[in-house]
Amino acid sequence: MKSPSDPVALLERALDQTAEVIASIPADEGGLPTPCPAWDVDALVGHLVGQDLRNFLITVRGGTADWQAPAADIDEDWATAFETRAGQLLDAWRAADPDQMTDMPGGKQAPLRTRADQQIAELAMHSWDLAKATDQHLDLDPELAEYALAWSRQALRPEYRGPDKAIGFEIPVPAEAPSYDRLAGWFGRDPGWTAAETVL
């Protein structure tokens, strides 16, 4: 049995968690706002399925993803589309050498396993976003949040944050707060966010 700290094993858990959240979204809630100000539920699911999973697959195969390319169209059956692409991603990881060196942004190189770290963080954060947006009271996996926090505190540089950047400014959260509250605050979300407070 693999260690819980194995990034590919954790990635599988992150994919399973996100799949559960997406499968639990009612069909009529696509227009609800999310804690990501620019995206409603429909757009965020589209980002996860049509952009993240596409680009994750490219990078695990050693390619260079174009993160500016728009999300690919997905079927209305979000759950099936996510599960299909998640399966492809896991197959690619199981065939890969996680210690193989790969090109990273800025011209540096790092072991391929660091790509899994970024993928875990993205999935953990967005599963919380979607659960919050659709008022799902799921027991999200705290180990994923702690792992995502540990990685992103090393990787998320100040220049990535700001009003016109992918990530907002950190929102201070008490150190004793639940793991997903701390993850949300670190990624610029208000842990107490509710759709009712959002002005559409």
N, C-alpha and C positions, 0 to 999 in steps of 0.2 A: 504493500500500500504506500502511495506517495505521501511525502511529508506535506502538512498543511501549508508550509512555506514555499512549496514548489509553485512557481508563478503560473505554469500551465494548468495545474490542478485548481489554483485559485481563479484563473481565468474561466475555467469551466463552470465554477460556482457562480461567478459574476454573470456569465451568459445565461445560466439557468435562472438566476434571480430576475434578470431583466426580462427574460421570456415570460416568467410568471406575471410580472407587473403588466406587460403589454397584453397578455392574454386576458387579463382581468379588467381591461378598459372597455366600458360599454360603447357600442357603435355610435351613439349619439353624443359622445363627449369629446370628439375631435377638435371642436372649436374652443374648448376651455383654455384659459391662460395657464401658464406654468411659471415656476420661479425663474426661468430663463426669460427675461423681458421681451426678447425679440421673437419668441416662439410660442405658438399654442401647442396643444397636445399633438395635433396632426403633423405639424412641422417638426416637432421634436422626435416623434416616432420616425418620420421620414429621414431625419438626420441620422438617427441610429441605424436604421435598416439600409437606407440607400446611400449613405455616405461613410459613416464610421465602419461598418462591417466590410464594405467594399475596400476601403483604404487599409484597414487592418490586414485584410487578406493579401493585398499588394505588398505591404511592408514585410510580412512574415515570409513571403516568398523572395525577399531580397530586393524588391523594386522600390521605386520612389513614388509615393502617392502625391497627387495634386489635390491639396486640401481646399483649393479655391474652386475646384470643379463642382458644379451643383450636384445635389443628391440625385441618384438615379430614381426613376419612377418605381413605385412598388404597388403590388396588388392591394385591394381593399382588405384582404385577409392579412392583417399585420402580423398576427401570431405565427402563421405558417411561413410567411416571408422571413421573419426574424429567425425562426428555428432552422429553416433551410440554410440560410447564410451563416448562422452560428455553427452549424454542423460542418460546413465547408472550412470555416476558420479553424475549428478544432482539428480537423483532419490535417490541415496544413501544418499546424503546430506540432502534431504528433509525428509528422514526417521530417520536421526540421531539427537542426542541431542548435539548441539554445545558447551554446557557447561560441557559435560562429560569430566573427566580428562583422558588423554591418555599419554602413554610413549613417550618420545622424545629422540633424540640422547644424549648420555652422562648420561643416567640414570635418567634424570629429568622427571617431569610430567607437563603438561600444558593443558588448555582446548582444546577440539577438534577443535574449531574455528580457532586456530592458524595454523592448517593444511591448511585451506582455504586461509589464508594470503600468505603462501608459494606458493600455487597453482596459486593465482592471479599474484604474481610477476613473476613466471616462464612463464605463458601464455602471460603476457603483454610484457615481454622482447623478447620472441621468436616470437611474432606476428610482432614486429618491425623488428627483424632480417630478417624474411621472406619477409616482405613488401619491405625492403631495397634491398634484394638480387634480387628480381624480379621486381624492379622499379615500385612498386605500389604506387600511390599517394592517399592513403586513409586518411581520417580524423580519426586517431586513438584516442580512448577515453582518454582524458587527466586525468580524475579522476582515471582511473586505474593506470596510470603511477605514479601519486602522491601518491596513496595508496601503490603501490609497493615500491616506494622510502622510504616512512615513515617506512614501515615494515622492509625492508632489511637493512636500516641504523642501526637498532637495532639488527638484526639477523646475518648479514654477518660479521663474525669475520676475523681479518687479516690473520689467519692461513689458511683460505679457498682460499687465493689468491696466484697466482704465476704461473710461466711457466708450471709447471706440475700439476696444480690444475684445478678445474672445472671453476674457475673464474679468469680472469686476473687482473692485478693491475688497480686501478682506474685511469681514464684519466680525468684530471681537466676540468670542463665545467663551464662557467660563471653562477652565481646564477640566472640571468635573462633569461637564455636560455629556449627554450621550454621544456616541461616536459619530452618528450621522449628523447631529447638530453641529459638531465641530468640523466635519467635512464640508457641510454646507457653508458655514461661515468662512472657512478658508477659501472656498471657491466663489466667494462674493454673494452668497445667498443668505437671506434672512431665515434662520431656522423656524421662526414663528410665522412664516408666510402662509397666507390663506387666499384662496381664489376670491373670496368675498371682499377682500381689501384691495383687489386689483381693479384699476380703472381701465375699462376696455375702450 
